[in-house]
């Protein structure tokens, strides 16, 4: 009989209350995979979308929510040469992070940065994979360019501000309160725009326009983003919290030589994610180990209170990352 573990499952599509504590069989490592004893799991917007029935996991992934975690490697599959039992890692997951054990490709695991605990390390994979691949690879942000990130106080936003600032960009952010704006400035934004009071289009045009915008809002932000971009600017879309359908005049795309791109992380191939992991290992992990950048922590919840963690996230009152404590 398979050994059992505690996990949080989605009993049906719905609100946070559908997150239910359950018993599941412990996973076994497939070829090129490791099994991690989870210490901490990050809580992310895609988890809430999956819970609501709006973001189905890939066919080969666990149906349990959770796209990032930290912990100890306890089993190694065939073909894995770079990790061993006992290694402490944080990892990007195909799913299944809200559990005591999870299997994931070894190539998607990264060492816990020097001087950092497992709690903080659990906040790294989903946001750093997303920001690096979208802002720097797809968006091509370079030192000296003007970068605008919407939702600057979110997990993605706090990561993007720090990383762009550390790599020499001029950083601007939007946020919904004075406290959130102050947090953005403290992290490296030269200006944070309270979108409830000020127009980010006017603010960016006064600076000459943004060279790159990272947007998770969508909806009516899309035509406004076009106006806020400098000529030859790049808009990178990673979510549509404000809606995926909007009327846009695309003439500006041609006359001002704009680029609109975007991506989602979870459906990408294991090979593509391994490539992002290697770029992070080479470029970003040294900055994390040096303390130049680091995760911004909001609140922690025990695994069995995953519903409360989702309620906190969806209230939009948080600044930075929310985590679940899994290991007892």
Buried (B, 14 or more C-beta within 10 A) or exposed (E): EEEEBBBBBBEEEEEBEBBBBBEBEBBEBBEBBBBBBBBBBBBBBBBBBBBBEEBEBEEEBBEBBBBBBBBBBBBBBEEBEEBEEEBBBBBBBBBBBBBBBBBBBBBBBBBBBEEBEBBBBBBBBBBBBBBBBBBBBBBBBEEEBBBBBBBBBBBBBBBBBBBBBBBEBBBBBBBBBEEBBBBBBEBBBEBBBBBEEBEBBEBBBEBEBBBBBBBBBBBEBBBBBBBBBBEEBBBBBBBBBBEEEEEEEEEBBEEBEBBBEBBEBBEBEBEEBBBBBEBBEEEBBEBBBEEEBBBBBBBBBEBBBBBBBBBBBBEEBBBBBBBBBBEE
